[in-house]
Amino acid sequence: MPQKPFIFLSPRVDCGSGNFQPRLDTSAFLNRSAHIFSGRIFRGVKTKKILWVSRHSPQPAQIEALNKAFPNDEIKIVRHKGAVWEGSHLLKLVKKGQYDEVVLVAPPDVFAYVVSYGIPVIRAVMARGKGRSYEFLRFERVIEAKFRTVPLLEDKIR
């Protein structure tokens, strides 16, 4: 039976002063099988659907960074748990789900394929932390993905 996608919805919550702030429910990182974040959509606030393609769930700092990057939108992050090895597969996922943005951790050729079709792709820049952990630094928008190569060794096969 196919699994339901893992959905984070990070609504902007009116704190009483008319100031909308992101609300983060830490239980999202403990219960990975349920729809964790839920909230109402305020008038004039658009929902931005983001496909999260990574083996790892979004960190709280990453959700906060997306909220800052799109301050006028309610952020809805849908996590794709399976591996994506081909750009054509990812392109089908994006079109089927009608996503506005894609946060992608994948091989470079997948980036190149998806960007060539005009899909907005975001990549997370991470720094190695202690042990096997990584620390989130920032997001970057991938505008172009090219390969420049040279032979590693001369061809000896004839």
Order of alpha helices (4+ residues) and beta strands (2+ residues): beta-beta-beta-beta-alpha-beta-alpha-beta-alpha-beta-beta
